């Protein structure tokens, strides 16, 4: 770091800047380096670091009121019915966002309670925290990504040391229609950074009531003894204080007498895949082996061109949670005579 700062100071002096300006540049760079972040002085500097012509970055400002040219919207079906709209950036913008994710965002710490979109963590890690509890409560945040605004993203970059100009540019690149787009590679991790205070508050609260807390994107889970149900108003107040809205239709209070589910996994005694999923996979394998894949797809009136990948995906999902059972399903799939 010292070598970089020394070179920076010498370069600014060679360009004719006075000692005050040199000092400010060195202090600015020093703070970013101490935070493990790349030093970026202006839009041209950012373009150079990414490996793009400066004009390309400036075009993002030109399109500031025509964001529809930078994104395309697609609809994907929800498991619960209806559709979810994804705003997907064009390839050039996606390339820049990936650079920001890999070089800036991944170096910013998030809460240990954040389980989604974090390297080395999965829904299994999220579920394990809530195994064998008297009560498990699930809260869903309504319109999670759209609720996080450009000003919130600007504050993140500004807080970690970037100038107003660079912070505005980075927040502009990472947002669409003034909020986080569900479909951009930067949005998931930015949401985790934004929720750091929310996670800290809930972690402190759960420790006070001798409970467990975790968050997987917009899915909040708190577990513990039966008494945690008496804190529902406090929990909802924390969520609302942090600028979010609880989707009350999806709030679930789950006692041990019934099935307790966290991010799609059963946690009553140990983490396991719901029996319905395993039964479905077993049936699909049986029918494919007995009647042939094409005949089975025709019978169930399915036109899935990726049916093979779909079943293997289910098997590997089971393996992630239940290793031996998943390996059994994979072996069975390997014995299916696939038509393609």
SEVOTOR-146519 format. One line per 10 residues: number of its first residue (from 1); their letters; for each residue x, y, z of N, C-alpha, C. Coordinates in steps of 0.02 Angstrom, whole numbers, padded with zeros to 5 digits. Each point is the difference from the previous one (the first is absolute). Example, Ala and Ser with C-alpha at 12.3 -4.5 7.8 and 13.67 -1.06 7.14 Angstrom:
% residues 2
1) AS) 00660,-00284,00390,-00045,00059,00000,00045,00060,00000 ~ -00018,00053,-00036,00042,00059,00003,-00039,00055,00037
% end
This chain:
% residues 340
1) XXXXXXXXXX) 00042,-00060,00000,-00042,00060,00000,00043,00063,00000 ~ 00054,-00001,00042,00043,00059,00005,00031,00019,-00067 ~ 00019,-00052,-00038,00030,00012,-00066,-00050,00033,-00047 ~ -00063,-00023,00002,-00052,00030,-00042,-00012,00073,00019 ~ -00005,00012,00065,-00014,00068,00023,00058,00048,-00016 ~ 00060,-00027,00005,00059,00041,-00017,00001,00019,-00074 ~ -00016,-00050,-00042,-00003,00013,-00072,-00056,00050,-00017 ~ -00056,-00006,00035,-00056,00046,-00010,00020,00071,00018 ~ 00033,00008,00057,00022,00066,00022,00049,00031,-00050 ~ 00047,-00040,-00024,00050,00025,-00048,-00034,00020,-00066
11) XXXXXXXXXX) -00048,-00041,-00022,-00034,00014,-00063,-00040,00065,00003 ~ -00035,00012,00056,-00039,00062,00006,00046,00061,00001 ~ 00057,-00007,00031,00048,00057,00002,00029,00013,-00069 ~ 00015,-00055,-00037,00027,00007,-00068,-00050,00035,-00046 ~ -00065,-00009,00014,-00052,00032,-00041,-00015,00071,00022 ~ 00038,00024,00050,-00005,00070,00019,-00049,00016,00056 ~ -00026,-00051,00033,-00048,00012,00054,00038,00018,00064 ~ -00033,00041,00042,00033,00022,00062,-00003,-00055,00053 ~ 00033,00013,00057,00004,-00049,00054,-00068,-00017,00030 ~ -00045,00049,00003,-00066,-00012,00028,-00039,-00051,-00041
21) XXXXXXXXXX) 00002,00010,-00066,-00036,-00047,-00045,00032,-00069,00004 ~ 00066,-00002,00002,00036,-00064,00004,-00019,-00036,00064 ~ -00003,00037,00055,-00019,-00029,00065,-00070,-00030,-00003 ~ -00047,00037,-00029,-00069,-00024,-00004,-00006,-00063,-00043 ~ 00037,-00003,-00055,00000,-00059,-00043,00027,-00061,00037 ~ 00054,00010,00036,00031,-00055,00037,-00046,-00024,00056 ~ -00032,00047,00035,-00047,-00019,00054,-00059,-00039,-00028 ~ -00026,00023,-00056,-00057,-00033,-00033,00019,-00072,-00019 ~ 00057,-00007,-00033,00023,-00066,-00021,00014,-00045,00059 ~ 00028,00029,00052,00018,-00039,00060,-00061,-00031,00032
31) XXXXXXXXXX) -00054,00038,00005,-00060,-00026,00032,-00029,-00058,-00040 ~ -00002,00007,-00065,-00027,-00054,-00042,00043,-00062,00005 ~ 00065,00008,-00002,00045,-00057,00005,-00007,-00035,00067 ~ -00007,00040,00053,-00010,-00029,00068,-00065,-00040,00004 ~ -00049,00019,-00041,-00064,-00036,-00002,00001,-00058,-00050 ~ 00058,-00011,-00030,00007,-00055,-00048,-00033,00013,-00066 ~ -00009,00064,-00018,-00036,00018,-00061,00046,00033,-00051 ~ -00015,-00007,-00064,00041,00032,-00052,-00009,00075,00001 ~ 00054,00036,-00013,-00001,00073,-00002,-00028,00021,-00067 ~ -00053,00042,00002,-00032,00025,-00061,-00008,00075,00009
41) XXXXXXXXXX) 00029,00040,-00045,-00002,00073,00007,-00057,00032,-00038 ~ -00019,-00028,-00058,-00052,00030,-00041,-00025,-00051,-00051 ~ -00051,00018,-00040,-00026,-00047,-00049,00052,-00026,-00050 ~ 00045,00043,-00022,00052,-00022,-00047,00046,-00052,00032 ~ 00016,00011,00063,00043,-00047,00037,-00035,-00067,00007 ~ -00065,00001,00015,-00039,-00062,00006,00001,-00038,-00065 ~ -00011,00035,-00056,00000,-00032,-00065,00068,-00033,-00015 ~ 00053,00035,00017,00067,-00026,-00011,00012,-00064,00040 ~ -00024,-00001,00062,00010,-00058,00043,-00040,-00061,-00025 ~ -00059,00014,-00027,-00041,-00055,-00026,00026,-00024,-00067
51) XXXXXXXXXX) 00035,00045,-00036,00025,-00018,-00066,-00046,00023,-00056 ~ -00035,00055,00012,-00047,00027,-00049,00020,00070,-00021 ~ -00025,00022,-00057,00011,00069,-00021,-00042,00046,00045 ~ 00028,00056,00021,-00038,00046,00044,-00067,00020,-00028 ~ -00006,00004,-00067,-00064,00020,-00030,-00056,-00048,00017 ~ 00018,-00065,00010,-00052,-00049,00015,-00031,00014,00068 ~ 00042,00016,00050,-00026,00017,00066,-00044,00063,-00004 ~ 00023,00049,-00038,-00038,00063,-00005,-00068,-00011,-00034 ~ -00003,-00050,-00043,-00064,-00014,-00033,-00053,-00023,00051 ~ 00023,-00027,00056,-00048,-00019,00052,-00036,00062,00027
61) XXXXXXXXXX) 00036,00056,00002,-00032,00062,00022,-00047,00026,-00055 ~ 00019,-00010,-00062,-00042,00022,-00056,-00067,-00036,00002 ~ 00002,-00063,00021,-00061,-00040,00003,-00036,00007,00067 ~ 00020,00050,00040,-00027,00005,00068,-00076,00007,00001 ~ -00029,00029,-00052,-00073,00006,-00003,-00031,-00049,-00049 ~ 00041,-00046,-00025,-00024,-00050,-00048,00025,-00069,00021 ~ -00011,-00015,00064,00027,-00062,00029,-00027,-00063,-00033 ~ -00057,00006,-00033,-00029,-00059,-00032,00047,-00028,-00053 ~ 00046,00041,-00026,00047,-00024,-00051,00056,-00042,00032 ~ 00008,00005,00063,00053,-00036,00034,-00025,-00064,00033
71) XXXXXXXXXX) -00064,-00010,00002,-00029,-00059,00032,-00056,-00029,-00043 ~ -00010,-00064,00007,-00059,-00032,-00029,-00036,-00036,00056 ~ -00065,00002,-00002,-00039,-00030,00053,-00028,-00067,-00023 ~ 00009,-00051,00042,-00027,-00066,-00015,-00041,-00024,00060 ~ -00048,-00043,-00013,-00042,-00027,00053,00014,-00074,00008 ~ 00008,-00020,00063,00010,-00071,00015,-00054,-00022,00049 ~ -00026,-00061,-00006,-00054,-00023,00044,00023,-00009,00071 ~ -00043,00018,00048,00014,-00012,00071,-00025,-00070,00019 ~ 00031,-00029,00050,-00023,-00065,00024,-00070,00004,00029 ~ -00015,00059,00028,-00065,00009,00033,-00053,00026,-00048
81) XXXXXXXXXX) 00018,00005,-00065,-00047,00025,-00049,00015,00072,-00019 ~ -00021,00020,-00059,00015,00067,-00023,00070,00004,-00030 ~ 00022,00062,-00011,00065,00010,-00032,00042,00051,00038 ~ 00066,-00009,-00004,00048,00048,00028,00035,00034,-00058 ~ 00004,00067,00002,00032,00037,-00053,00073,00012,00016 ~ 00043,-00021,-00045,00072,00012,00006,00021,00054,-00049 ~ 00040,00047,00024,00029,00052,-00043,00072,-00020,-00013 ~ 00014,-00024,-00060,00065,-00028,-00017,00040,00051,-00040 ~ 00061,00018,00024,00040,00050,-00037,00027,-00028,-00065 ~ 00012,00044,-00048,00031,-00021,-00062,00071,-00023,00015
91) XXXXXXXXXX) 00031,-00037,-00047,00064,-00033,00014,00055,00049,00020 ~ 00004,00057,-00033,00052,00049,00017,-00006,00025,00071 ~ -00061,00017,00020,-00012,00023,00069,00011,-00055,00050 ~ -00021,-00061,-00018,00010,-00057,00044,00074,-00013,00012 ~ 00041,00010,-00051,00073,-00008,00007,00028,00049,00052 ~ -00023,00062,-00004,00023,00051,00048,-00024,-00017,00071 ~ -00062,-00021,00006,-00028,-00018,00065,00039,-00059,00031 ~ 00018,-00048,-00041,00039,-00057,00026,00068,00022,00025 ~ 00030,00049,-00035,00064,00027,00023,-00008,00033,00068 ~ -00053,00038,00007,-00014,00034,00065,-00012,-00052,00054
101) XXXXXXXXXX) -00036,-00053,-00015,-00014,-00053,00049,00065,-00033,00022 ~ 00041,-00020,-00048,00061,-00038,00015,00054,00043,00033 ~ 00005,00063,-00020,00056,00041,00023,-00017,00048,00057 ~ -00064,00016,00007,-00019,00046,00054,-00045,-00034,00052 ~ -00058,-00022,-00022,-00051,-00025,00047,00023,-00060,00039 ~ 00032,-00049,-00033,00021,-00060,00036,00052,00014,00054 ~ 00028,00060,00000,00049,00019,00051,-00032,00037,00059 ~ -00065,00012,-00005,-00037,00034,00054,-00034,-00053,00043 ~ 00012,-00001,00065,-00028,-00053,00043,-00075,00007,00009 ~ -00033,-00058,00008,-00071,-00002,00016,-00009,-00039,00065
111) XXXXXXXXXX) -00060,00000,00026,-00014,-00033,00064,00008,-00076,-00006 ~ 00021,-00031,00054,00005,-00073,00003,-00070,-00031,-00003 ~ -00052,00040,00011,-00068,-00025,-00003,-00029,00000,-00070 ~ 00036,00032,-00047,-00022,00001,-00070,00021,-00065,-00033 ~ -00048,-00040,-00022,00014,-00067,-00027,-00008,-00004,-00076 ~ -00035,00047,-00030,-00011,-00002,-00072,00051,00042,-00037 ~ 00023,-00025,-00057,00046,00037,-00045,00068,00012,00032 ~ 00019,-00043,00047,00065,00005,00033,00040,-00063,-00016 ~ 00062,00009,-00023,00042,-00057,-00018,00008,-00047,00060 ~ -00009,-00065,-00013,00009,-00050,00052,-00061,-00012,00042
121) XXXXXXXXXX) -00055,00036,-00013,-00062,-00010,00038,-00057,-00021,-00047 ~ -00048,-00035,00028,-00057,-00024,-00040,-00062,-00003,00043 ~ -00055,-00024,-00030,-00062,-00008,00038,00008,-00051,00055 ~ 00048,-00046,-00007,00013,-00049,00053,00028,00034,00061 ~ 00049,00045,-00009,00028,00038,00056,-00055,00042,00033 ~ -00044,00027,-00041,-00055,00040,00027,-00047,-00042,00043 ~ -00013,-00061,-00022,-00047,-00044,00036,00030,-00029,00064 ~ 00065,-00017,-00002,00033,-00032,00057,-00009,00040,00064 ~ 00002,00066,-00005,-00005,00043,00059,-00066,-00009,00038 ~ -00050,-00028,-00034,-00068,-00003,00030,-00024,-00071,00012
131) XXXXXXXXXX) 00047,-00047,00003,-00019,-00070,00011,-00020,-00012,00073 ~ -00053,-00040,00008,-00022,-00023,00066,-00018,00057,00048 ~ -00038,00047,-00025,-00023,00056,00041,-00075,-00007,00014 ~ -00022,00025,00057,-00071,-00005,00018,-00043,00038,-00050 ~ 00026,00057,-00023,-00039,00041,-00046,00046,00033,-00052 ~ -00024,00001,-00061,00036,00033,-00055,-00047,00049,-00033 ~ 00022,00063,-00007,-00042,00052,-00031,00035,00024,-00064 ~ -00037,00001,-00055,00025,00025,-00063,-00034,00065,-00019 ~ 00039,00050,-00018,-00026,00063,-00024,00026,00012,-00071 ~ -00043,00025,-00043,00019,00016,-00069,-00003,00076,-00009
141) XXXXXXXXXX) 00053,00028,-00029,00000,00072,-00014,-00031,00013,-00068 ~ -00049,00044,-00001,-00036,00015,-00062,00041,00045,-00045 ~ 00003,-00017,-00065,00036,00041,-00050,00071,00017,00024 ~ 00037,-00051,00017,00066,00008,00031,00048,00043,-00041 ~ 00016,-00021,-00061,00047,00037,-00041,-00025,00070,-00019 ~ -00062,00008,-00023,-00024,00067,-00018,00000,00049,00058 ~ -00004,-00025,00062,-00001,00044,00058,00067,00033,00013 ~ 00054,-00032,-00024,00067,00027,00010,00015,00049,-00057 ~ 00008,00064,00017,00003,00053,-00050,00072,00020,-00018 ~ 00005,00039,-00053,00066,00022,-00023,00036,00040,00054
151) XXXXXXXXXX) -00036,00041,00037,00031,00039,00053,00031,-00045,00054 ~ -00031,-00058,00012,00028,-00048,00048,00065,-00029,-00026 ~ 00003,-00014,-00065,00060,-00028,-00031,00055,00054,-00002 ~ -00019,00062,-00015,00048,00055,00001,00033,00005,00069 ~ -00040,-00006,00053,00027,00005,00068,00050,-00055,00015 ~ -00011,-00059,-00028,00046,-00056,00012,00069,00017,-00029 ~ 00003,00020,-00063,00064,00016,-00031,00032,00061,00033 ~ -00041,00048,00019,00026,00060,00034,00029,-00018,00068 ~ -00035,-00042,00037,00022,-00021,00067,00068,-00034,-00001 ~ 00012,-00042,-00051,00062,-00037,-00003,00057,00039,-00034
161) XXXXXXXXXX) -00012,00064,-00015,00056,00043,-00017,00000,00034,-00068 ~ -00047,-00016,-00044,00001,00029,-00067,-00027,00072,00000 ~ 00022,00039,-00048,-00023,00069,-00006,-00073,00002,-00020 ~ -00031,00058,00005,-00070,00007,-00021,-00008,-00018,-00073 ~ 00047,00022,-00042,-00005,-00013,-00072,00004,-00075,-00014 ~ 00049,-00034,00029,00009,-00072,-00011,-00058,-00039,00031 ~ -00022,00021,00059,-00055,-00034,00034,-00064,00005,-00041 ~ -00011,00059,-00029,-00059,00009,-00043,00004,-00044,-00061 ~ 00060,-00002,-00031,00009,-00041,-00060,-00012,-00073,00015 ~ 00030,-00025,00053,-00008,-00071,00018,-00072,-00017,00017
171) XXXXXXXXXX) -00033,00046,00036,-00070,-00012,00018,-00045,00003,-00062 ~ 00018,00042,-00048,-00037,00005,-00062,00006,-00064,-00040 ~ 00061,-00027,-00003,00012,-00062,-00037,-00037,-00059,00030 ~ -00009,00001,00067,-00029,-00058,00035,-00075,00005,00011 ~ -00032,00053,-00024,-00072,00007,00012,-00038,00011,-00066 ~ -00065,-00010,00004,-00044,00007,-00058,-00066,00028,00024 ~ -00022,00054,-00031,-00062,00033,00023,00003,00017,00074 ~ 00060,00023,00021,00011,00026,00068,00002,-00054,00054 ~ 00005,-00065,-00018,00003,-00052,00052,00041,-00059,-00025 ~ 00012,-00048,00044,00039,-00059,-00019,-00040,-00043,-00049
181) XXXXXXXXXX) 00028,-00016,-00058,-00035,-00043,-00047,00009,-00073,00018 ~ -00055,-00037,00002,00003,-00071,00013,00019,-00035,-00066 ~ 00064,-00013,-00008,00025,-00027,-00062,00071,00022,-00014 ~ 00023,00052,00035,00069,00024,-00007,00045,-00039,00047 ~ 00062,-00018,-00022,00045,-00039,00043,00020,00035,00064 ~ -00004,00066,00002,00021,00037,00060,-00055,00005,00053 ~ -00063,-00009,-00020,-00056,00012,00046,00000,-00044,00062 ~ 00010,-00066,-00006,-00004,-00042,00060,00051,00020,00054 ~ 00063,00010,-00019,00050,00017,00051,-00011,00071,00027 ~ -00021,00046,-00044,-00015,00067,00025,-00056,-00002,00051
191) XXXXXXXXXX) -00049,-00043,-00011,-00056,-00006,00048,00026,-00024,00068 ~ 00049,-00045,-00001,00029,-00024,00063,00037,00056,00036 ~ 00038,00040,-00038,00036,00056,00031,-00050,00049,00030 ~ -00053,00015,-00038,-00051,00047,00024,-00034,-00025,00063 ~ -00008,-00066,00006,-00035,-00029,00057,00045,-00014,00060 ~ 00061,00025,-00002,00046,-00013,00056,-00028,00024,00066 ~ -00029,00059,00002,-00028,00026,00063,-00061,-00040,00021 ~ -00042,-00019,-00047,-00058,-00043,00015,00023,-00064,00032 ~ 00051,-00032,-00030,00026,-00064,00026,00029,00009,00070 ~ 00037,00054,00010,00030,00013,00066,-00054,00009,00054
201) XXXXXXXXXX) -00052,00036,-00017,-00055,00011,00048,-00034,-00065,00018 ~ -00013,-00042,-00051,-00034,-00063,00014,00045,-00049,00037 ~ 00065,00002,-00015,00046,-00045,00035,00003,00018,00074 ~ 00003,00064,00014,00000,00023,00069,-00066,-00018,00035 ~ -00055,00010,-00036,-00066,-00016,00028,-00007,-00075,00013 ~ 00021,-00042,-00047,-00007,-00073,00008,00043,-00025,00058 ~ 00058,00031,00010,00043,-00019,00057,-00035,00016,00066 ~ -00036,00055,00002,-00035,00020,00060,-00055,-00049,00019 ~ -00033,-00028,-00050,-00056,-00045,00013,00021,-00073,-00005 ~ 00067,-00011,-00003,00027,-00068,-00004,-00026,-00037,-00061
211) XXXXXXXXXX) -00001,00035,-00057,-00024,-00029,-00062,00053,-00001,-00054 ~ -00019,-00019,-00060,00044,-00001,-00058,-00030,00043,-00055 ~ 00044,00034,-00037,-00022,00042,-00056,00042,-00013,-00061 ~ -00033,00000,-00058,00035,-00002,-00064,-00043,00033,-00053 ~ 00033,00022,-00053,-00037,00032,-00056,00027,-00028,-00065 ~ -00044,-00023,-00042,00018,-00022,-00067,-00036,00046,-00049 ~ 00035,00052,-00023,-00029,00052,-00043,-00059,00033,00037 ~ -00061,-00009,-00025,-00058,00032,00031,-00036,-00045,00050 ~ 00030,-00057,00015,-00031,-00050,00045,00034,00002,00068 ~ -00035,00025,00050,00026,00006,00068,-00027,-00057,00043
221) XXXXXXXXXX) 00045,-00033,00037,-00020,-00054,00044,00026,00012,00070 ~ -00045,-00007,00049,00018,00004,00071,-00029,-00061,00034 ~ 00042,-00034,00040,-00022,-00061,00033,00021,00000,00073 ~ -00032,-00043,00039,00016,-00005,00071,-00056,-00035,00037 ~ -00010,00022,00062,-00054,-00029,00040,-00067,00029,-00021 ~ -00054,-00027,00028,-00067,00023,-00018,-00012,00074,00015 ~ 00040,00027,00046,-00012,00070,00020,00017,00050,-00056 ~ 00036,-00021,-00052,00018,00048,-00052,-00061,00026,-00037 ~ -00056,-00037,00004,-00061,00024,-00034,-00026,00065,00031 ~ 00018,00012,00062,-00024,00060,00035,00038,00063,-00023
231) XXXXXXXXXX) 00053,-00009,-00040,00040,00056,-00023,-00015,00019,-00073 ~ -00055,-00024,-00027,-00015,00012,-00071,-00003,00075,-00017 ~ -00030,00040,00044,-00006,00072,-00013,00069,00033,00000 ~ 00043,-00023,00045,00068,00028,00003,00038,-00017,-00064 ~ -00007,-00062,-00023,00034,-00023,-00061,-00023,00040,-00060 ~ -00065,00009,-00006,-00027,00038,-00057,00021,00073,00003 ~ 00006,00027,00061,00021,00070,00008,00072,00009,-00024 ~ 00044,-00047,00015,00070,00004,-00022,00003,00000,-00077 ~ -00039,-00044,-00030,-00001,-00004,-00073,-00024,00065,-00030 ~ -00053,00028,00028,-00028,00063,-00026,00046,00059,00014
241) XXXXXXXXXX) 00035,00000,00057,00048,00053,00016,00055,00004,-00052 ~ 00018,-00058,-00028,00054,-00002,-00050,-00025,00013,-00071 ~ -00062,00023,-00005,-00026,00021,-00065,-00034,-00054,-00042 ~ -00012,-00058,00030,-00032,-00055,-00037,-00072,-00010,00023 ~ -00037,-00040,-00039,-00069,-00016,00017,-00007,-00075,00005 ~ -00032,-00024,00053,-00011,-00071,00010,-00057,-00024,-00045 ~ 00012,-00054,-00036,-00053,-00031,-00040,-00038,-00047,00047 ~ -00052,00026,00030,-00036,-00036,00053,-00030,-00066,-00024 ~ -00016,-00004,-00065,-00029,-00061,-00027,00048,-00059,00005 ~ 00066,00015,00003,00050,-00054,00000,00031,-00011,00069
251) XXXXXXXXXX) -00024,00035,00051,00025,-00011,00067,-00025,-00068,00026 ~ 00047,-00041,00025,-00018,-00067,00024,00027,-00012,00070 ~ -00044,-00023,00045,00020,-00021,00067,-00002,-00076,00002 ~ 00057,-00032,00009,00004,-00073,-00006,00025,-00031,00066 ~ -00044,-00040,00031,00018,-00034,00061,00023,-00071,-00015 ~ 00035,-00031,00047,00029,-00066,-00011,-00052,-00055,-00011 ~ -00061,00013,00023,-00052,-00050,-00009,-00017,-00010,-00074 ~ 00015,00050,-00040,-00011,-00005,-00073,00066,00003,-00037 ~ -00004,00005,-00065,00061,00002,-00041,00028,00071,00001 ~ 00064,00006,00015,00034,00065,00001,00046,00005,-00061
261) XXXXXXXXXX) -00011,00052,-00040,00039,00008,-00062,00036,00066,-00001 ~ 00064,-00002,-00020,00041,00060,-00008,00031,-00002,-00070 ~ -00013,00050,-00040,00022,00004,-00070,-00007,-00068,-00035 ~ -00059,-00029,00006,-00018,-00060,-00036,00025,-00065,00029 ~ 00033,00001,00058,00027,-00060,00032,-00032,-00012,00068 ~ -00010,-00063,00017,-00030,-00018,00065,00054,00003,00054 ~ -00016,00029,00058,00049,00009,00053,-00023,-00027,00068 ~ -00052,-00041,00001,-00027,-00023,00064,00053,-00033,00045 ~ 00032,-00053,-00026,00051,-00036,00038,00069,00007,-00032 ~ 00001,00002,-00066,00061,00010,-00039,-00021,00030,-00067
271) XXXXXXXXXX) 00048,00023,-00038,-00016,00030,-00065,-00013,-00054,-00051 ~ -00057,00004,-00034,-00017,-00050,-00050,-00043,00031,-00055 ~ -00001,-00034,-00057,-00041,00022,-00057,-00072,-00025,00011 ~ -00050,00041,-00012,-00070,-00023,00007,-00012,-00064,-00039 ~ -00037,-00045,00029,-00012,-00066,-00029,-00034,00005,-00069 ~ -00041,00052,-00010,-00035,00008,-00064,00050,00009,-00058 ~ 00054,00037,00013,00049,00010,-00053,00036,-00065,-00017 ~ 00019,-00037,00051,00035,-00064,-00012,-00047,-00050,-00033 ~ -00063,-00001,00020,-00048,-00046,-00030,-00010,00017,-00074 ~ -00006,00064,-00014,-00010,00022,-00070,00059,-00021,-00043
281) XXXXXXXXXX) 00062,00010,00025,00059,-00018,-00038,00004,-00075,-00012 ~ -00016,-00038,00052,00000,-00073,-00006,-00050,-00023,-00052 ~ -00059,00030,-00001,-00052,-00018,-00049,00022,00016,-00071 ~ 00030,00058,-00010,00022,00021,-00067,00053,-00048,-00026 ~ 00046,-00020,00043,00052,-00048,-00021,-00031,-00067,-00019 ~ -00047,-00022,00041,-00033,-00065,-00012,-00036,00000,-00068 ~ -00039,00053,-00013,-00038,00003,-00063,00046,00005,-00060 ~ 00054,00038,00007,00047,00008,-00056,00034,-00067,-00017 ~ 00016,-00038,00053,00033,-00064,-00012,-00048,-00052,-00028 ~ -00063,00003,00022,-00048,-00051,-00021,-00030,00014,-00069
291) XXXXXXXXXX) -00017,00063,-00013,-00036,00016,-00062,00043,00037,-00051 ~ 00059,00022,00020,00041,00041,-00044,-00014,00073,00011 ~ 00052,00041,-00009,-00006,00071,00016,-00051,00034,-00045 ~ 00004,-00011,-00066,-00046,00033,-00047,-00073,-00018,00014 ~ -00013,-00065,00012,-00069,-00022,00013,-00025,00031,00065 ~ 00043,00003,00050,-00021,00029,00064,-00016,00074,-00007 ~ 00043,00037,-00036,-00012,00071,-00009,-00064,00012,-00040 ~ -00013,-00043,-00048,-00062,00006,-00039,-00061,-00014,00043 ~ 00006,-00049,00043,-00056,-00019,00044,-00017,00056,00049 ~ 00050,00032,00027,-00012,00054,00049,-00008,00067,-00034
301) XXXXXXXXXX) 00000,00000,-00068,-00009,00060,-00040,00051,00054,00018 ~ 00063,-00022,00004,00055,00047,00016,00043,00011,-00061 ~ 00019,00063,-00011,00043,00016,-00057,00068,00026,00024 ~ 00020,-00021,00060,00064,00022,00027,00058,-00028,-00040 ~ 00037,00044,-00033,00058,-00022,-00038,00060,-00016,00046 ~ -00004,00026,00061,00054,-00010,00048,-00020,-00048,00056 ~ -00044,-00047,-00016,-00028,-00045,00051,00056,-00040,00035 ~ 00049,-00022,-00039,00057,-00037,00028,00037,00043,00051 ~ 00018,00060,-00019,00035,00046,00045,-00042,00017,00061 ~ -00065,00005,-00011,-00047,00016,00054,00001,-00055,00053
311) XXXXXXXXXX) -00003,-00063,-00020,00000,-00055,00048,00068,-00007,00034 ~ 00053,00008,-00038,00067,-00002,00031,00008,00057,00050 ~ -00029,00057,-00016,00002,00057,00047,-00034,-00016,00065 ~ -00058,-00033,-00004,-00036,-00020,00060,00042,-00050,00041 ~ 00033,-00047,-00036,00040,-00051,00034,00059,00032,00036 ~ 00033,00047,-00033,00057,00033,00032,-00022,00045,00058 ~ -00060,00026,-00006,-00028,00039,00057,-00010,-00046,00060 ~ -00028,-00059,-00012,-00009,-00049,00055,00068,-00018,00029 ~ 00050,-00011,-00043,00067,-00019,00023,00030,00053,00045 ~ -00013,00063,-00016,00027,00055,00041,-00025,-00004,00071
321) XXXXXXXXXX) -00061,-00026,00009,-00031,-00004,00066,00007,-00069,00031 ~ -00014,-00051,-00041,00003,-00070,00022,00047,-00038,-00048 ~ 00063,-00004,00018,00052,-00024,-00046,-00015,-00069,-00029 ~ -00013,-00049,00042,-00010,-00068,-00025,-00062,-00006,-00044 ~ -00055,00031,00022,-00061,-00003,-00039,00010,00034,-00068 ~ 00034,00056,00000,00013,00034,-00063,00043,-00040,-00047 ~ 00051,-00033,00027,00043,-00041,-00042,-00038,-00059,-00030 ~ -00048,-00026,00038,-00042,-00054,-00025,-00041,00023,-00060 ~ -00030,00059,00005,-00040,00027,-00054,00043,00012,-00063 ~ 00061,00027,00011,00045,00013,-00056,00018,-00065,-00036
331) XXXXXXXXXX) 00013,-00051,00040,00016,-00066,-00030,-00059,-00026,-00040 ~ -00060,00007,00025,-00060,-00022,-00036,-00009,00039,-00065 ~ 00014,00065,00002,-00006,00041,-00061,00052,-00022,-00052 ~ 00059,-00021,00023,00052,-00022,-00046,-00021,-00063,-00038 ~ -00049,-00037,00026,-00023,-00061,-00032,-00062,00011,-00045 ~ -00022,00062,-00003,-00056,00016,-00044,00027,00003,-00072 ~ -00038,-00026,-00048,00019,00004,-00071,-00027,00068,-00026 ~ 00044,00049,-00005,-00021,00066,-00021,-00002,00004,-00077 ~ -00049,00036,-00025,-00008,00006,-00072,00044,00054,-00029 ~ 00035,00037,00042,00042,00055,-00025,00058,00010,00048
% end
